[in-house]
Structures are given as C-alpha cells and as structure tokens.
Amino acid sequence: MRTDTEWLRSLIRDLPDYPAPGVTFRDITPLLADPKAFRVVVDAFVDRFSGVGIDHVVGIEARGFIFAAPVAYGLSAGFVPVRKPGKLPWKSESVEYALEYGTDRLEIHVDAVGHGDRVLVIDDVLATGGTATAAVGLVESLGASVVGLGFLLELDALDGRARLGERQVASLVRYG
C-alpha cells in the first residue's frame, strides 16, 4: 500500500480546541471533497486487502461508511453497516463499549455475516481502539473472523492498535 502520506495529511484540517479545550479535531471533509484523494484512499485499502479473501466489509457509523462501501465494491465483497442503537430495522446484536467520556453502543444485524466469513473493518479514525474493538466483538459474536482493519487516520499516542491484537491493521495517515 503506497500512498503519499504528506499529501493526504495536507488535506486534513486540524481544528484545535474542538470539541473541547486541549483536543485537536482532525477534519477529513477537505480530503473527502478532493476526488483524487478520495480515490487514493479507497484504492489504498483495496490494494492492501486484495487477495486476502474478504467476504464482507464492515463500516462503522458514520464516517466509516464513506470508505467501507467503495472498498467493498473494489474487493467484490458485501458491505455491512455497524450502527448506533435504534438505527437497524431488524433483529440485531449489540455491544456497549467505553469512551473517554462515557459509554456508547454499536449494533449489527444478526444475519449480516455468517460463520466462517472473512471480514474487513473500516473506520475513519483509530484512537483509543474502543469503537474498533466493539465492532470486532460484534462480528466475531456472529461466528465470522476479522482478518483486517483499515483506518484513514491513526492517533498513535492513544495506542488503540494495542487493543486490536495480532490482526492486520492498515492506517494511511498516522499522528504521533
């Protein structure tokens, strides 16, 4: 997976003290608005996970959907949304997970993936790893295997990668 990390980073807007003092928010909307950059990101994930045998690509609500759906298309795999509570219209499994400031829940349809399916999880940011770990747990509770995770951004200082075990993790832009 070869990308021009500095070019992608230049398209990510840093917003200091948002949403709270001391926090720097990484705004990816300028990158999304650039058709070449968007293609580079999607193609980088497709290239990285081509040949791995992916059955489904899970996108985590909401920004994970933006990348996961075209990656699924590029890998000839199905797309599966993992959503916040109350958004899925059918039977679902859910998991509660810890955030820096409380807890949240994620849900997946009970028939979204099956026993033995090989799954790639995609989201926009890997920070503490709580959301990604919750999504992995949901997928694995349905009998599927998470064979990789992909993130546009990774915040190394928060060490979220450590929570993901030995799984293959691809992050395109990393911040120390």
C-alpha positions as CSV (number, residue, x, y, z in Angstrom):
1,M,0.0,0.0,0.0
2,R,1.8,3.1,-1.3
3,T,0.2,6.5,-0.6
4,D,1.6,10.0,-0.4
5,T,1.0,10.4,3.3
6,E,2.1,14.1,3.5
7,W,-0.2,15.0,0.6
8,L,-3.2,13.2,2.3
9,R,-2.3,14.9,5.6
10,S,-2.3,18.3,3.9
11,L,-6.0,17.7,3.0
12,I,-6.9,17.1,6.7
13,R,-7.8,20.2,8.6
14,D,-6.7,20.5,12.2
15,L,-9.2,22.2,14.5
16,P,-7.5,23.0,17.9
17,D,-9.7,23.0,21.0
18,Y,-12.6,21.3,19.2
19,P,-14.9,19.9,20.5
20,A,-13.2,20.7,23.9
21,P,-10.2,22.6,25.1
22,G,-7.0,20.6,24.5
23,V,-8.5,18.4,21.8
24,T,-7.4,18.7,18.2
25,F,-10.1,17.5,15.9
26,R,-8.9,16.1,12.5
27,D,-11.5,17.2,10.0
28,I,-11.4,14.9,6.9
29,T,-14.1,16.8,4.9
30,P,-11.5,18.6,2.7
31,L,-9.9,15.2,1.8
32,L,-13.4,13.8,1.0
33,A,-14.1,16.8,-1.3
34,D,-11.0,16.1,-3.3
35,P,-11.9,13.4,-5.9
36,K,-8.2,12.3,-6.4
37,A,-7.6,12.0,-2.7
38,F,-10.8,10.0,-2.1
39,R,-9.8,7.6,-4.9
40,V,-6.3,7.3,-3.5
41,V,-7.7,6.3,0.0
42,V,-10.2,3.8,-1.4
43,D,-7.6,2.3,-3.8
44,A,-5.0,2.0,-1.0
45,F,-7.4,-0.1,1.1
46,V,-8.4,-2.2,-1.9
47,D,-4.8,-2.8,-2.8
48,R,-3.8,-3.6,0.8
49,F,-6.5,-6.2,1.3
50,S,-6.8,-7.6,-2.2
51,G,-6.1,-11.3,-2.3
52,V,-6.9,-11.7,1.4
53,G,-10.3,-13.2,0.6
54,I,-12.7,-10.7,2.1
55,D,-16.4,-11.7,2.2
56,H,-17.7,-8.6,3.8
57,V,-16.5,-5.1,4.6
58,V,-17.9,-3.6,7.8
59,G,-18.2,0.1,8.0
60,I,-18.6,1.8,11.4
61,E,-21.2,4.6,11.6
62,A,-20.9,7.1,10.3
63,R,-17.7,8.2,8.6
64,G,-16.6,4.5,8.2
65,F,-19.5,4.1,5.8
66,I,-17.9,6.6,3.4
67,F,-14.9,4.4,2.8
68,A,-16.2,1.0,3.5
69,A,-18.8,0.9,0.8
70,P,-16.5,1.7,-2.1
71,V,-13.8,-0.6,-0.6
72,A,-16.4,-3.4,-0.5
73,Y,-17.2,-2.7,-4.2
74,G,-13.5,-2.8,-5.1
75,L,-13.0,-6.1,-3.3
76,S,-16.2,-7.7,-4.7
77,A,-17.4,-8.1,-1.1
78,G,-20.6,-7.2,0.6
79,F,-21.0,-4.1,2.7
80,V,-22.3,-4.3,6.3
81,P,-23.1,-1.3,8.4
82,V,-22.4,-1.3,12.1
83,R,-24.7,1.3,13.6
84,K,-25.6,3.3,16.7
85,P,-28.6,2.0,18.7
86,G,-32.0,2.0,17.2
87,K,-30.9,2.6,13.6
88,L,-31.2,-1.0,12.3
89,P,-34.7,-2.1,11.3
90,W,-34.4,-5.9,12.1
91,K,-33.0,-8.3,14.7
92,S,-29.6,-7.2,15.9
93,E,-26.8,-7.9,18.3
94,S,-25.3,-5.1,20.3
95,V,-22.4,-4.3,22.4
96,E,-21.7,-1.5,24.9
97,Y,-18.2,0.0,24.9
98,A,-16.3,2.6,26.9
99,L,-15.5,6.1,25.5
100,E,-13.1,8.6,27.1
101,Y,-16.2,10.4,28.4
102,G,-18.8,7.6,29.0
103,T,-20.2,4.7,27.1
104,D,-21.8,4.0,23.7
105,R,-23.4,1.1,21.9
106,L,-23.0,-0.4,18.4
107,E,-25.3,-2.8,16.7
108,I,-25.2,-5.2,13.7
109,H,-28.0,-7.3,12.1
110,V,-27.8,-10.9,13.3
111,D,-27.6,-12.2,9.7
112,A,-25.1,-9.6,8.4
113,V,-22.2,-12.0,8.5
114,G,-22.1,-15.7,8.9
115,H,-20.0,-18.4,10.5
116,G,-16.6,-18.6,8.8
117,D,-17.0,-15.3,6.8
118,R,-13.8,-13.2,6.5
119,V,-14.4,-9.6,7.4
120,L,-12.5,-6.3,6.9
121,V,-13.5,-3.5,9.3
122,I,-13.1,0.1,8.1
123,D,-13.4,3.3,10.0
124,D,-12.1,6.9,9.7
125,V,-10.0,7.1,12.9
126,L,-8.3,4.7,15.2
127,A,-7.9,6.5,18.5
128,T,-8.2,4.5,21.8
129,G,-9.5,1.5,19.9
130,G,-12.8,1.2,21.8
131,T,-15.1,1.5,18.8
132,A,-13.0,-0.8,16.6
133,T,-12.7,-3.4,19.4
134,A,-16.5,-3.2,19.9
135,A,-17.1,-3.8,16.1
136,V,-14.6,-6.7,16.1
137,G,-16.5,-8.2,19.0
138,L,-19.9,-7.9,17.3
139,V,-18.6,-9.5,14.1
140,E,-16.9,-12.4,16.0
141,S,-20.0,-12.9,18.1
142,L,-21.8,-13.9,14.8
143,G,-19.1,-16.5,14.0
144,A,-17.1,-14.5,11.4
145,S,-13.4,-13.7,11.5
146,V,-12.0,-10.2,11.4
147,V,-9.0,-10.6,9.1
148,G,-8.1,-6.9,8.9
149,L,-8.9,-3.3,9.9
150,G,-8.4,-0.2,7.9
151,F,-8.3,3.4,9.1
152,L,-7.7,6.7,7.3
153,L,-6.1,8.2,10.5
154,E,-4.4,6.7,13.5
155,L,-3.6,8.7,16.6
156,D,-0.5,6.7,17.8
157,A,-0.4,8.4,21.2
158,L,-3.7,6.9,22.2
159,D,-2.4,3.3,21.5
160,G,-5.6,1.9,20.1
161,R,-3.7,-0.5,17.9
162,A,-2.7,-2.4,21.0
163,R,-6.3,-3.3,21.7
164,L,-6.7,-5.0,18.3
165,G,-4.3,-7.9,19.0
166,E,-2.5,-9.5,16.1
167,R,-4.9,-8.5,13.4
168,Q,-3.7,-6.8,10.3
169,V,-4.1,-3.0,10.7
170,A,-3.6,-0.5,7.9
171,S,-3.6,3.2,8.7
172,L,-2.9,5.7,5.9
173,V,-2.0,8.8,7.9
174,R,-0.6,8.5,11.4
175,Y,-0.3,11.2,14.0
176,G,2.2,10.8,16.9
